[in-house]
Amino acid sequence: MKNIHIKVSIGIACTALLFGSCNQILEEEPRNIFTPDYFKTEKGVMGGVTALYGHLRWIYGNGYYLNACLTGTDEYTYAQAADANFRDLDLSGVGIVTPEGSRADVLWNAAFPAINTASGIIENAEEVGTISDALIAEARFFRAFDYFLLVQTFGGVPLDLGAGELKFNTSTFRGSVRNTVPEVYTKAVFPDLKQAIEDLPEIGRVTGGVTKTLARLYLAKAYLTYAWWLENPNNIPTYPETARTDPDGHNAGYYFQQAYNIAVDGIENPGNFGLETTYYDVNYAPNDRNKEILLYADHTEESEYFNGGSHSWGNGGSPDNFAVWMVTWDYTFLESATTADWASVVRSVQRQAAQAYGRPWTRMAPTQNAIINTFADKTNDSRYDGTFVTTWRGNWDKAGLPNAVLYNANGMPVRPGDAILTILNEEPAQPIDYSNTTYKSNVGAGVLPGRADFVMGPTAISRRKYPNLWKLGMYRTNDGGGLGQPNGGSTRPFNIAKFSELYFVAAEAAVKGASVQAGKSARDLINVIRARAGVWRWDNNGNVEKNQDQSAQMIAATPLTITVDYILDERSREYFGEGYRWFDLVRTQKWQERARTYQIAGPNIQDHTPVTFNRTIEPYHYLRPIPQGQMDAMELEPAAKTAYQNPGYN
């Protein structure tokens, strides 16, 4: 059921789903097809709604979709082992974005069946008589959620799946007509989200369930994005071609104000959500499903059935959560010696099912610009330490190696848990010796006097070795004290929406001219986030307790005038690597300005010198191509099929 307009237009199969609650669990029977009669039963409605939660796992946690959201931005480029899936999206001359390989197909293929299922529930559930408006509102949320993702990614998309606009389709349909961007927002996204806010509860029906707060966040984001679209500051083309006018007669300023109002309403009426005390705790795996997370694609180590994939092995496909593999370099090559003279070596850092380790695919690497410039303050701001792995520690004992001590840089002894390699926060005053041949790092790291760990400076970050993404790292509690099962997909939930984003949406709308409430200016809102970022309870890469409050320093460093560029910097510090970035740069039309050049060292072991790369980001790249599978399967006249594709991709 890949192409909703072509082959199957009835619904999506129920997929196993477990929410993080002991006694509030969504369970269902696998089902290949949904029909109107099925949705006219209580069991059918519950099965359909559960499937809507399940479809999130076909998008979020998919490493190729993460690639589509990050590679080619100022956050990520392709890494040493990248194939065309990643090189094409970098737009740096090593590939081109095509309908066959944009990887936006991950979204297209999952969203339309879910939209149809949601429409089936909305149309038929009332006939059951026992279905609450709140449950139907969950379906409304997901229909709006998917359409919002689609319209940002592709431009205008079809509202008619074969039975009429926003109607449940039960027949095979091989045609398709795209609606315009304003039609998608004003007919689908806004009405469904406004109704969802009215009907949803403040506290979810189940743990991880849809709530008023979540719907407010998405309505505020949709208003904000649409306002930018109406304003169109850099004359980026849209498709299908249409005037940048609102059917309801409102201008961009109106929608920026609505975005601000709804976001502030979400902040002031949080339900049982709120900000975690520290940034570290937002992404700390034992604290998953915390009060800051509004929506996630769930997984579990309790059951492979409810996890949606094997615990022991994965091949890189949905519904596994395998996204973090792509941004993890192969640290397992790290070697230390069994004797002080380095006569023989063993691999001292083994692949492990732990948040700082996991399965390495080396497909995506952060740019040096992000590490050095975006995260310039690594002393007061905890978010660099709470985002990346920059220290790899010995765990050879978990692999059964008997050595109590190994020898590392400068022939110095190391024990399990000691640092084997460290990427330093800044270049040291004494130059790093990368050419040392006595204690030779097999990954090309260097030595500094008196240090037992091999080291790299940030200007040596390369396509082969770089900070890994700790925040998405895997986590298991059933490893028996060993390395666990690092080759299966992560059993952690993949976070999709966070309470903190309400502050960013309101701040951005304020910068764009929205009238603000007292105490909630753009600077006030951003400082709530920055103050939290200054609170430390743990030094992640130092692996030691660190109870420090640097919030005053963080607030003092906030500029008096907040700009869109500053908000984009802050959004990157807050959500780095989570899949927000392409949408942020496309919404604000800052992609070319902020990502046209980047620095990184090369793909070889001994590459330590940064190289500048240039990207060619054309206006048509602001929309992804309609996937080739969709194009091939539609029965349209050649001219109509050509016209269906976004310009630049035919």
HELIX and SHEET records of a PDB file:
HELIX    1   1 PRO A   36  PHE A   39  1                                   4    
HELIX    2   2 GLU A   42  GLY A   54  1                                  13    
HELIX    3   3 HIS A   55  TRP A   58  5                                   4    
HELIX    4   4 GLY A   63  LEU A   70  1                                   8    
HELIX    5   5 ALA A   84  ASP A   90  1                                   7    
HELIX    6   6 ASP A  105  ASN A  124  1                                  20    
HELIX    7   7 ALA A  125  VAL A  128  5                                   4    
HELIX    8   8 ASP A  133  PHE A  154  1                                  22    
HELIX    9   9 VAL A  181  GLU A  183  1                                   3    
HELIX   10  10 VAL A  184  VAL A  189  3                                   6    
HELIX   11  11 PHE A  190  ASP A  199  1                                  10    
HELIX   12  12 LYS A  212  GLU A  231  1                                  20    
HELIX   13  13 ALA A  252  GLU A  268  1                                  17    
HELIX   14  14 TYR A  279  ASN A  283  1                                   5    
HELIX   15  15 ALA A  285  ASN A  287  5                                   3    
HELIX   16  16 GLU A  304  ASN A  307  1                                   4    
HELIX   17  17 ALA A  323  MET A  326  1                                   4    
HELIX   18  18 TYR A  331  PHE A  333  5                                   3    
HELIX   19  19 GLN A  368  ASN A  369  1                                   2    
HELIX   20  20 ALA A  370  THR A  374  3                                   5    
HELIX   21  21 TRP A  396  ALA A  399  5                                   4    
HELIX   22  22 ALA A  409  GLY A  411  5                                   3    
HELIX   23  23 PRO A  458  ALA A  460  5                                   3    
HELIX   24  24 TRP A  470  LEU A  472  5                                   3    
HELIX   25  25 GLU A  501  VAL A  511  1                                  11    
HELIX   26  26 ALA A  522  ALA A  533  1                                  12    
HELIX   27  27 SER A  551  ALA A  556  1                                   6    
HELIX   28  28 VAL A  564  TYR A  575  1                                  12    
HELIX   29  29 ARG A  581  ARG A  587  1                                   7    
HELIX   30  30 TRP A  591  ALA A  595  1                                   5    
HELIX   31  31 PRO A  619  TYR A  622  5                                   4    
HELIX   32  32 GLN A  628  ALA A  633  1                                   6    
HELIX   33  33 PRO A  638  TYR A  644  1                                   7    
SHEET    1   A 2 TYR A  76  TYR A  78  0                                        
SHEET    2   A 2 MET A 364  PRO A 366 -1                                        
SHEET    1   B 2 ILE A 293  ALA A 297  0                                        
SHEET    2   B 2 PHE A 494  LYS A 498 -1                                        
SHEET    1   C 2 GLU A 335  ALA A 337  0                                        
SHEET    2   C 2 VAL A 345  ARG A 347 -1                                        
SHEET    1   D 2 PHE A 388  VAL A 389  0                                        
SHEET    2   D 2 ASN A 468  LEU A 469 -1                                        
SHEET    1   E 3 THR A 391  ARG A 393  0                                        
SHEET    2   E 3 ALA A 419  ILE A 423 -1                                        
SHEET    3   E 3 PHE A 454  MET A 456  1                                        
SHEET    1   F 2 LEU A 406  TYR A 407  0                                        
SHEET    2   F 2 PRO A 413  VAL A 414 -1                                        
SHEET    1   G 2 VAL A 535  ASP A 539  0                                        
SHEET    2   G 2 VAL A 544  ASP A 549 -1                                        
SHEET    1   H 2 THR A 597  ILE A 600  0                                        
SHEET    2   H 2 VAL A 611  ASN A 614 -1                                        
END                                                                             
